[in-house]
Amino acid sequence: MEDLQKVLNVEDSPKTSNNEKELSEGTQTPRTITQVTPNGSTLWIPHCEFDKKPFVGMAFENLEKALDFYGKYAEICGFDIRSSTTYKKKGIVFLKYFVCSREGIIKPNPKKSADVVARYKRSTKRIGCKARLILKYDIAKRTYHVLKFEEAHNHCLVSPTSRQFLLGNRKMTLLHKNFISKNARVNIGPVKSFRLFKENVGSYENVGVTMQDFKNFHRDLKAYIKGDDGKMLIENFIRKRDIYTGFYFDYALDEEDHISRLFWADAISRKNYCLFGEMVTFDCTYNTNKYSMVLAPFTGVDHHKSCITFGIGLLAKEDSESFEWLFRTFLHCMGECMPTYLITDQDPAMKIAIKNVFPHTIHKLCMWHIMSKVTDKVGPELNKNEDFLKELNGCVWNIDQEEDEFEEKWEGIMTKYNLQTDKWFTSIFSIRDQWIPAYFRDIPLGGILRTTSRSESVNSFFNHFSNPHMTLVEFYMSYESAMDAQRYKQDKLNAESLHTNPQYKTPLPIEKHAGEVYTRKIFFLFQNEVYKSCFKTYIQSIEKNESVESITVLDSTVSKMYKVNFILGSSIDELKVDCDCKLFKRIGILCSHAICVMSARQITQIPKQYVLDRWTKLALKKPIFDLHGNLIEESKKCNNVGKLLGEVWCEIFNCVGLAQRSESDLQSLLQNLKDISRKLEESDDVRVDITKEQQIELLVGTSSSSTMEIQNPIQSKNKGKRQRIIGEKEQTIEQSKKPKRKCKTCGKFDYHDSRNCPSTKDTPLKLLSSVHLTGYAHGCSAGFIASSLLVDAQGLGTSAVTAILGFLHAAKFAH
């Protein structure tokens, strides 16, 4: 109560100096009046308009409004405030202090040593400033009135350029938080987000907060998610399924209710599988989330020959049981429709699960995975042999050869380079029917399987949107951004195919017809075949057997004869053409040999039986229904908030772009936006205060208040998480990327310095051998003493070993 009595006894104010002289330019703060106290100290009184400055007797409805008014006054004058002492009586605050942030003095802590203090080099703002606002509660009027207002400061107020760093001027609005959250979806951290925001608003002063504020909110976002990460993700999935009935997800928990397996696919992914799901590639990638769960996407090829994602899984373990659960969940999601082909790497656990879940699916191995291991298996000599690599690639990747041709070439290469007994080459040759294109020639659309690793491409794509520190909620938001980017690319290719015309190389009508039906990517492949049919292929002979014509065609590009069987039929729809190059069976487009024959027979269009729907422009127009008969693309409820929000942002940016040429237009636009902002702040819907947790909940899309008994995943220890041994080749490649530097020990410019110089590494070994020889030359006891001394000297380097050697020579041990 002594502090209370001091407050009630208002102290005399210091005398104002008759000479209100200004301080030197270095310390002068704009809009202040200086006073000199009797003891010679200087006080700074901020100059402010009367209606914006508190005064004794001023009344406020509550403390919040008083704090807001005093905070705006501090913002105008250039200082920070903080809440201080509070006196309560019967639960009511009847006396409240708001003080300058530089009030009080921090005394040094005697328990901390000088080394600790010097190490952190922290600064303090507190210098005992007496500026304050004291409020007293009026019981009769039920309001707070100003009991005392001390406006003089014992420090200069901040300059205009420094006001942006005041806590009162730093306000993390929903705009800042939304900007950080959106950037996190594309794997942009808070530091880069701060710099991008600065570029959008013009200067750091206009940002309104500091970089540390951006970092702090990003930290708070992770802290909010941390404990309920798994629960929030499942809640998000449930709510998404309620809005979009085509969304599918499933998960599994371990014995302690930790998430161990997870799968999801939206309506568009499920529709894409129905249209393009005959070939699926599956591979795992790592380092996409903080729990080290394995990311396992199901990938296919669309009508533009681009990668599309059918669904995605997260697994805590890479065992056959986990893969089997994931495959069965994927199969159930896709209406129990198995893919025709499934391409994976050589993982044995995957092989077991595929055999159990997809018994009728043709399982093939990814060529890219196998061929990428060649340079590590053949040794340094063959690795540098360009002829060997060229011959091997020509043998493996050749799609025109038959099985016996491949085997003959393979045996020749193995013999030529003495690899007949190599275990690795023997093992991959034994499973050649699972990865060599020569064995895919009779498989419909087997040519797609030859394409280099689709899964690796998708994994690299996802890695651009994720990092090893992401929570599951953050990863899912990044996944949605990745899907938006993937589908935007598909929409762009669709627009290009539908609304632009390609350039034709020949006057043939069949080429123009291909441009009308095929997507642009497929048209270019077909156009190449048309061009070859005109200038690279020639009919050599024709044999007719009843209604079938057997035509021999020379392909000059490979100097090889091909046989084309042609049946005209009564109409073009009954036309049949079959070439033994099998391009149509492998890829789904007619070959140059068939086109050459059709052109000779005056066929001007591609028969519809030779136009696969999956390669046409209208492939996505086919209606797809789910298991319950619902049209997938229409199985969603109306949700216009996101769309309207996007339109608002577009209009704002458009208005700014139109007004930036004229200062008067910018001022008018700014005033209109301020008026709209003021009306929104005064409306009943916006006036309700929203907490930080509610703001984060709004950005994340779900809350942590669910009663679901789901725990976060346990940190996984998969093979991608283990520290792998880096080979000699990879070490050399990584080292070559670094600049050379001069070593002070050997004086050479190389990839080492004096700490790891090769010349110093050899010296201790040579000296050690000299020590042993010297010791044993003088007798067994000397050798024993030398060995015992070396136990302690081996880790001390060259100097210690040299000292022992000198000691042994000087001692002159005798038998």
SERODREN-150442 format. One record per residue (C-alpha): x, z negated, y; residue in one letter. Coordinates in steps of 0.02 Angstrom, whole numbers, padded with zeros to 5 digits, always signed. Each point is the difference from the previous one (the first is absolute). Layout:
XZYA
...
***
This chain:
+00000+00000+00000M
+00150-00014+00115E
+00010+00191+00007D
-00185+00005+00045L
+00025-00121+00144Q
+00146+00103+00067K
-00113+00152+00000V
-00139-00086+00096L
+00125-00054+00136N
+00031+00166+00086V
+00181+00012+00057E
+00053+00055+00171D
+00049+00184+00003S
+00176+00047+00055P
+00029+00048+00181K
-00008+00182+00039T
+00156+00065+00084S
-00029+00058+00179N
+00114+00144-00041N
-00082+00091-00148E
+00155+00103-00021K
+00009+00118-00146E
+00124-00019-00138L
+00134+00124-00038S
-00052+00165-00077E
+00058-00052-00173G
-00119-00148-00015T
-00143+00050+00114Q
-00164+00025-00090T
-00133+00106+00085P
-00156-00085+00072R
+00070-00178+00005T
+00028-00132+00134I
+00147-00118-00016T
+00002-00185+00044Q
+00147-00119+00013V
-00030-00179-00056T
+00081-00152+00085P
+00127-00011-00140N
+00054+00180+00033G
-00079+00087-00151S
-00099+00160+00019T
-00179+00030-00052L
-00088+00167-00021W
-00184+00015+00047I
-00082+00162-00060P
-00101+00099+00125H
-00171+00046-00070C
-00172+00048+00066E
-00112-00151+00026F
-00140+00054-00118D
+00125+00017-00142K
+00085-00169+00025K
-00069-00167-00063P
-00028-00143+00121F
-00041-00186-00013V
-00186-00023-00037G
-00024+00171-00076M
-00125-00010-00146A
-00002+00089-00169F
-00132+00003-00136E
+00127-00034-00137N
+00186-00010-00034L
+00009+00177-00067E
-00055+00073+00167K
+00119-00115+00093A
+00144+00056-00110L
-00048+00182+00024D
-00006-00019+00190F
+00165-00092+00010Y
+00079+00126-00119G
-00051+00146+00112K
+00070-00092+00150Y
+00165-00026-00092A
+00002+00184-00050E
-00018+00054+00181I
+00132-00121+00064C
+00128+00028-00137G
+00013-00153-00113F
-00062-00058-00170D
-00112-00148-00038I
-00032-00106-00153R
-00124-00133-00053S
+00067-00177+00014S
-00067-00178-00005T
-00181-00030-00051T
-00097-00164+00023Y
-00158-00024-00102K
-00137-00128+00009K
-00138-00008-00132K
+00049+00173-00060G
-00010+00078+00174I
+00152+00065+00092V
-00012-00086+00169F
+00175+00041+00065L
+00100+00157-00036K
+00173+00059+00059Y
+00053+00182+00016F
+00182+00012+00051V
+00132+00129+00040C
+00093+00057-00156S
+00162-00063+00079R
-00066-00179+00012E
+00100-00136-00090G
+00181-00011-00054I
+00066+00022-00177I
+00132-00131-00035K
+00142+00042-00119P
-00022-00062-00178N
+00143-00119-00043P
-00029+00030-00185K
+00051+00183+00016K
+00185+00036+00006S
+00077+00105+00137A
+00040+00135-00129D
-00184+00019-00046V
-00052+00011+00183V
+00136+00127+00039A
-00042+00105-00152R
-00180+00037+00050Y
+00032+00013+00189K
-00180-00035+00045R
-00062-00010+00179S
-00140-00105+00076T
-00121+00033+00141K
-00042-00180+00041R
+00075-00070+00160I
-00129-00134+00049G
-00118+00106+00106C
-00144-00105+00072K
-00125+00142+00028A
-00161-00044-00088R
-00190+00001+00000L
-00092-00161-00048I
-00185+00006-00044L
-00120-00148-00012K
-00167-00001-00086Y
-00153-00038+00107D
-00126-00087-00112I
-00146+00021+00121A
+00023+00186+00028K
+00075+00033-00171R
+00136+00107+00077T
+00188-00011+00026Y
+00068-00008+00176H
+00178+00014+00063V
+00071-00174+00026L
+00173+00056+00052K
+00081+00168+00030F
+00188+00007+00023E
+00050+00177+00046E
+00185-00023+00044A
+00132+00047-00130H
+00180-00058-00008N
+00055+00173-00059H
-00019+00175+00066C
-00143+00101-00070L
+00032+00153-00104V
+00028+00170+00080S
-00123+00142-00028P
+00117+00081-00128T
+00007-00162-00100S
-00186-00039+00000R
-00027+00107-00155Q
+00094-00132-00100F
-00110-00146+00055L
-00107-00069-00140L
-00155+00011+00109G
+00029+00185+00029N
+00030+00038-00184R
-00167+00027-00083K
-00009+00071-00175M
-00164+00093+00010T
-00093+00085-00142L
+00077+00162+00064L
+00176-00063-00039H
-00051-00075-00166K
-00093+00156-00054N
+00151+00106+00049F
+00117-00107-00107I
-00122+00003-00147S
-00023+00189+00007K
+00187+00031+00009N
+00028-00114-00149A
-00107+00120-00101R
+00132+00135+00021V
+00145-00119-00032N
+00046-00026+00184I
+00058-00177+00037G
-00032-00106+00156P
+00162+00050+00089V
-00036+00187-00007K
-00183-00035+00039S
+00053-00090+00159F
+00106+00149+00054R
-00140+00123-00039L
-00124-00105+00099F
+00119+00000+00147K
+00007+00190-00004E
-00190+00008-00001N
-00023-00114+00152V
+00150+00063+00099G
+00113-00152+00018S
+00040-00169-00078Y
-00085-00086+00146E
-00165+00081-00046N
+00009-00054-00182V
-00061-00174+00046G
+00095-00090-00138V
+00177-00011-00066T
+00077+00068-00159M
+00004-00177-00069Q
-00189-00010+00021D
-00016+00157-00107F
+00112-00079-00132K
-00098-00163+00006N
-00167+00086-00029F
+00072+00101-00144H
+00060-00165-00073R
-00172-00080+00027D
-00082+00149-00085L
+00106-00024-00155K
-00026-00189+00006A
-00189+00023+00007Y
+00004+00113-00153I
+00135-00091-00097K
-00097-00133-00094G
-00155+00104-00038D
+00077+00171-00018D
-00073+00044-00169G
-00170-00076+00039K
-00013+00093+00166M
+00044+00166-00083L
-00136-00020-00133I
-00125-00051+00135E
+00048+00156+00095N
-00030+00106-00155F
-00170-00079-00031I
-00055+00032+00178R
+00066+00179-00007K
-00099+00031-00160R
-00157-00063+00087D
+00026+00127+00140I
+00065+00144-00107Y
-00083-00003-00171T
+00125+00129-00063G
+00143-00124+00020F
+00061-00071-00165Y
+00119-00144-00035F
+00044-00121-00138D
+00125-00140-00022Y
+00065-00122-00129A
+00060-00180+00016L
+00125-00097-00103D
-00027-00172-00076E
+00025-00085+00170E
-00116+00119+00095D
+00143+00098+00080H
-00031+00186+00025I
+00101+00093-00131S
-00081+00173-00004R
-00095+00099+00129L
-00074+00176+00014F
-00105+00089+00129W
-00060+00175+00045A
-00120+00058+00135D
-00135+00134-00011A
+00112+00141+00061I
+00134-00041-00129S
-00130-00001-00138R
-00070+00166+00056K
+00174+00075+00007N
+00028-00055-00179Y
-00159+00088-00055C
+00061+00160+00084L
+00187-00004-00034F
+00024-00133-00134G
+00054+00111-00145E
+00182-00045+00038M
+00052-00178+00051V
+00174-00067+00032T
+00033-00186-00011F
+00153-00094+00055D
+00045-00172+00069C
+00087-00043+00161T
+00067-00163+00068Y
+00032-00099+00160N
-00172+00029+00077T
-00060-00180+00014N
+00068-00177+00014K
-00050-00046-00179Y
+00103+00143-00076S
-00155+00064-00089M
+00023+00175-00069V
-00091+00138+00094L
-00072+00124-00125A
-00090+00150+00078P
-00095+00134-00099F
+00045+00167+00078T
-00065+00177-00017G
+00011+00173+00079V
-00139+00068+00111D
-00049+00181+00040H
+00143+00012+00125H
+00127-00057-00132K
+00022-00159+00102S
+00007-00176-00071C
-00160-00102+00002I
-00029-00179-00057T
-00137-00034-00128F
+00021-00188-00003G
+00129-00136+00016I
+00049-00155-00096G
+00106-00155+00027L
+00075-00087-00150L
+00094-00163-00016A
+00081+00056-00164K
+00058+00165-00071E
-00052-00030-00180D
-00110+00102-00114S
-00145-00123+00019E
-00001+00019+00191S
+00012+00190-00010F
-00140+00006-00128E
-00113-00104+00113W
+00039+00115+00147L
-00032+00159-00099F
-00165-00065-00069R
-00055-00053+00174T
+00046+00171+00069F
-00094+00085-00141L
-00156-00106+00031H
+00009+00037+00187C
+00005+00187-00036M
-00152+00000-00114G
+00099-00007-00164E
+00068+00175+00035C
+00177+00014-00068M
+00128+00111+00085P
+00060+00153-00095T
+00183-00038+00038Y
+00088-00159+00049L
+00180+00005+00063I
+00106-00158+00004T
+00181-00051-00016D
+00078-00061-00163Q
-00064-00179+00013D
-00037-00062-00178P
-00137-00120+00057A
-00093+00144+00084M
+00015+00104-00158K
-00084-00135-00105I
-00142-00025+00126A
-00031+00188+00018I
-00014+00020-00188K
-00132-00138-00007N
-00103+00050+00152V
+00020+00189+00011F
+00004+00061-00180P
-00058+00177+00045H
+00112+00020+00154T
+00158+00104-00011I
+00142-00115+00052H
+00149+00086+00082K
+00159-00067+00080L
+00052+00034+00177C
+00142+00129+00006M
+00065-00068+00165W
+00030-00173-00074H
+00097+00071-00146I
+00104+00128+00094M
+00046-00126+00135S
+00097-00096-00132K
+00111+00146-00052V
+00137-00030+00129T
+00014-00181-00055D
+00010+00043-00185K
+00126+00143-00006V
+00149-00086+00081G
+00102+00043+00154P
+00076+00163-00064E
-00162+00088-00046L
-00085-00078+00149N
+00115+00103+00112K
-00018+00157-00105N
-00122+00110+00096E
-00009+00128-00141D
-00059-00131-00123F
-00136-00066+00116L
-00056+00177+00042K
-00011+00052-00183E
-00092-00160-00050L
-00128+00015+00141N
-00026+00183-00040G
-00033-00044-00181C
-00117-00147+00033V
-00101+00060+00149W
-00030+00179-00060N
-00188+00023-00020I
+00008+00177-00068D
+00095-00036-00160Q
-00075-00037-00170E
+00041-00152-00106E
+00129+00090-00109D
+00086+00071+00156E
+00016-00174+00073F
+00071-00073-00160E
+00127+00140-00014E
+00060-00025+00180K
+00005-00190-00023W
+00108+00011-00154E
+00116+00120+00090G
+00024-00120+00146I
+00027-00150-00113M
+00131+00095-00099T
+00087+00071+00153K
+00023-00170+00082Y
+00026-00104-00160N
-00161-00100+00014L
-00067+00024-00176Q
+00030-00182-00046T
-00053-00075+00166D
-00135-00129-00038K
-00097+00021+00161W
-00011+00190-00009F
-00046-00014-00184T
-00139-00123+00039S
-00080+00103+00139I
+00012+00158-00107F
-00095-00087-00137S
-00147-00026+00118I
+00015+00172+00083R
-00183+00041-00033D
-00048-00141+00122Q
+00094+00061+00153W
+00069+00178-00017I
-00112+00134+00087P
+00029+00122-00144A
-00113-00112-00106Y
-00138-00002+00132F
-00030+00188+00004R
-00155-00008-00111D
-00073-00152+00090I
-00133+00042+00132P
+00069-00039+00173L
+00158-00062-00083G
+00101+00080+00140G
-00053-00141+00116I
+00092-00120-00114L
+00164+00086+00043R
-00014-00054+00181T
+00133-00127+00046T
-00055-00179-00001S
-00169-00014+00084R
+00002-00188-00023S
+00170-00018+00083E
-00067+00097+00148S
-00151-00114+00014V
+00107-00156-00024N
+00112+00056+00143S
-00157+00034+00102F
-00066-00178-00027F
+00170-00075+00040N
-00015+00068+00177H
-00155-00110+00023F
+00059-00159-00087S
+00145-00122-00011N
+00051-00144-00117P
-00067-00133+00120H
-00182+00053+00005M
-00143-00109-00059T
-00133+00081-00110L
-00121+00009+00148V
+00131+00085+00107E
+00045+00119-00141F
-00182+00051-00022Y
-00016+00036+00186M
+00159+00105-00011S
-00069+00086-00155Y
-00155+00051+00098E
+00111+00073+00136S
+00098+00094-00133A
-00161+00070-00072M
-00057+00052+00174D
+00164+00095+00022A
-00016+00082-00171Q
-00179+00054+00031R
+00038+00057+00176Y
+00129+00118-00074K
-00129+00065-00123Q
-00129+00026+00139D
+00130+00095+00101K
+00040+00114-00147L
-00187+00026-00029N
-00025+00052+00180A
+00148+00118-00007E
-00066+00081-00159S
-00180+00015+00061L
+00022+00050+00181H
+00159+00105+00006T
+00050+00162-00083N
+00167+00029-00087P
+00113+00149+00030Q
-00011+00127-00140Y
+00151+00089-00073K
-00090+00143-00088T
-00154+00107+00032P
-00075-00046-00169L
-00180-00067+00009P
+00038-00127-00136I
+00123-00087+00117E
-00132-00013+00136K
-00125-00069-00126H
+00127-00133-00050A
+00017-00050+00183G
-00189-00026+00007E
-00016-00111-00154V
+00165-00094-00022Y
+00072-00139+00106T
+00149+00052+00103R
+00131-00076-00116K
-00072+00084-00154I
-00025+00163+00094F
+00186+00009+00040F
+00038-00020-00185L
-00124+00138-00043F
+00065+00108+00142Q
+00174-00010-00074N
-00069+00064-00165E
-00091+00142+00090V
+00159+00050+00089Y
+00097+00001-00164K
-00137+00105-00081S
+00026+00133+00134C
+00189+00005+00012F
+00076-00092-00150K
-00108+00043-00152T
-00024+00168-00086Y
-00114+00057-00140I
+00108+00067-00143Q
-00124+00042-00137S
-00184-00013-00047I
-00069-00024-00176E
-00188+00003-00030K
-00079-00086-00150N
-00190+00020+00009E
-00054-00091+00160S
+00166-00091+00026V
+00141+00080+00097E
+00176-00068-00031S
+00105+00041+00152I
+00187-00031+00010T
+00059-00050+00175V
+00180-00012+00059L
+00039-00146+00116D
+00158+00051+00095S
+00025-00174+00073T
+00047-00069-00172V
+00034+00168-00088S
-00126-00040-00134K
-00148+00089-00082M
-00171-00085-00006Y
-00153+00052-00100K
-00170-00001+00086V
-00160+00011-00103N
-00141+00075+00105F
-00187+00012-00040I
-00107+00080+00136L
-00173-00039-00067G
-00165+00059+00073S
+00024-00096+00164S
+00136-00090+00094I
-00070-00166-00059D
+00038+00052-00180E
+00176+00057+00041L
+00139-00083-00101K
+00185+00008+00038V
+00133-00099-00090D
+00189+00005+00028C
+00128-00078-00115D
+00089-00078+00151C
-00148-00122-00004K
+00003-00033+00189L
-00189-00012+00012F
-00006-00128-00139K
+00144-00101+00075R
-00044+00007+00186I
-00176+00071+00014G
+00036+00161+00095I
+00024+00178-00063L
+00178+00062-00022C
+00078+00154+00078S
-00007+00092-00167H
-00189-00022-00015A
-00026+00046+00183I
+00105+00158-00026C
-00115+00054-00143V
-00159-00046+00096M
+00058+00099+00152S
+00031+00151-00111A
-00179-00019-00065R
-00069-00009+00181Q
-00053-00183-00013I
-00018-00057+00182T
-00051-00182-00025Q
+00056-00147-00105I
-00129-00022-00140P
-00091-00165+00022K
+00053-00058-00172Q
+00179+00006+00062Y
-00034-00101+00158V
+00016-00185-00040L
-00110-00113+00107D
+00141-00126+00022R
+00102+00127+00102W
-00140+00063+00113T
-00040-00045+00180K
-00168-00073-00050L
+00066-00112-00139A
-00054-00158+00093L
-00178+00064+00027K
-00049-00035-00179K
-00120-00150-00008P
+00063-00145-00106I
-00111-00139-00070F
+00049-00171-00064D
-00055-00083-00162L
-00166-00054+00080H
-00042+00173+00066G
+00045-00036+00181N
+00084+00133+00104L
+00173-00074+00030I
+00033+00065+00176E
-00170-00064+00059E
+00010-00169-00086S
+00039-00099+00156K
-00096-00095+00131K
+00003+00036+00185C
+00148-00080+00090N
+00018+00070+00175N
+00103-00138+00080V
+00168+00075-00045G
-00055+00173+00052K
-00065-00061+00168L
+00159-00099+00030L
+00104+00156-00028G
-00108+00100+00119E
+00017-00134+00135V
+00190+00003-00013W
-00001+00191+00010C
-00107-00004+00157E
+00111-00131+00083I
+00159+00098-00034F
-00084+00160+00056N
-00055-00080+00164C
+00175-00065+00033V
+00073+00170-00035G
-00121+00085+00121L
+00026-00129+00138A
+00189-00020-00007Q
+00032+00145+00120R
-00090-00084+00144S
+00030-00177+00064E
-00177-00013+00070S
-00074+00051-00169D
+00107-00130-00088L
-00055-00136+00121Q
-00182+00050-00024S
+00018-00001-00189L
+00088-00169+00004L
-00137-00076+00106Q
-00135+00069-00115N
+00087-00070-00153L
+00019-00170+00084K
-00186+00000+00041D
-00044+00041-00180I
+00120-00134-00062S
-00077-00129+00116R
-00176+00042-00060K
+00054-00014-00182L
+00083-00169+00032E
-00160-00064+00082E
-00114+00061-00140S
-00068-00127-00124D
+00074+00090-00151D
+00179-00002+00066V
-00006-00167+00091R
+00011-00099-00162V
+00180-00056-00025D
+00087+00073-00151I
+00139-00097-00084T
+00168+00071-00054K
-00054-00011-00182E
-00158+00098+00037Q
+00101+00133+00091Q
+00116+00019-00149I
-00150+00004-00116E
-00072+00140+00105L
+00161+00100-00014L
+00029-00033-00185V
-00180+00035-00047G
-00032-00155-00105T
+00005-00190+00012S
+00090-00134-00099S
-00153-00112-00014S
-00056+00069-00169S
-00034-00120-00144T
+00070+00120-00131M
+00126-00080-00117E
+00136+00132+00015I
+00183-00039+00026Q
+00136+00109+00072N
+00108+00097-00124P
+00156-00083-00068I
+00166+00076+00048Q
+00032+00135-00131S
+00165+00038-00085K
-00017+00181-00051N
+00140+00121-00038K
-00011+00072+00175G
+00030-00175+00071K
+00159-00033-00098R
+00166+00033+00082Q
+00059+00159-00082R
+00181+00048-00027I
+00054+00135+00122I
+00098+00139-00084G
+00165+00073+00056E
-00082+00159+00061K
-00127-00091+00109E
+00136-00113+00070Q
+00102+00153+00051T
-00151+00082+00083I
-00044-00157+00098E
+00181-00024+00050Q
+00015+00179+00064S
-00139-00036+00125K
+00104-00134+00085K
+00136+00042+00129P
+00182-00023-00045K
+00101-00136+00087R
+00183-00045+00017K
+00065-00135-00115C
+00122-00120+00084K
+00088-00035-00165T
+00040+00175-00062C
-00027+00094+00165G
-00111+00133-00082K
-00168+00065+00058F
-00114-00033-00149D
-00158-00091-00057Y
+00085-00170-00009H
+00080-00130+00115D
+00130-00138-00019S
-00121-00111-00096R
-00022+00123-00145N
+00154+00110+00017C
+00053+00070-00171P
+00182-00034+00038S
-00032-00188+00015T
-00106-00002-00157K
+00144+00059-00109D
+00130-00121+00073T
-00066-00163-00078P
-00008+00080-00172L
+00180+00061+00010K
+00058-00171+00062L
-00096-00089-00137L
+00090+00099-00133S
+00167-00039+00086S
-00042-00185-00002V
-00039+00001-00185H
+00159+00096-00041L
+00106-00115+00108T
-00075-00156-00076G
+00019+00053-00181Y
+00177+00064+00032A
+00050-00180+00039H
-00086-00075-00151G
-00167-00051-00069C
-00019-00151+00114S
+00026+00111+00152A
-00128+00123-00065G
-00125-00142-00026F
+00030-00067+00176I
-00018+00175+00075A
-00163+00030-00091S
-00073-00166+00057S
+00050+00035+00180L
-00079+00172-00007L
-00169-00072-00048V
-00011-00074+00175D
+00087+00145+00088A
-00100+00150-00063Q
-00136-00017+00130G
+00121-00032+00144L
+00068+00176+00016G
+00172+00075+00016T
+00082-00138+00102S
-00033-00136-00131A
+00064+00108-00142V
+00157+00045+00100T
+00034-00185+00032A
-00009-00040-00186I
+00117+00145-00041L
+00128-00065+00126G
-00015-00175-00070F
+00037+00060-00176L
+00153+00097+00052H
+00067-00148+00099A
-00033-00129-00135A
+00114+00087-00128K
-00085-00077-00150F
+00108-00019-00157A
-00043-00017-00183H
***
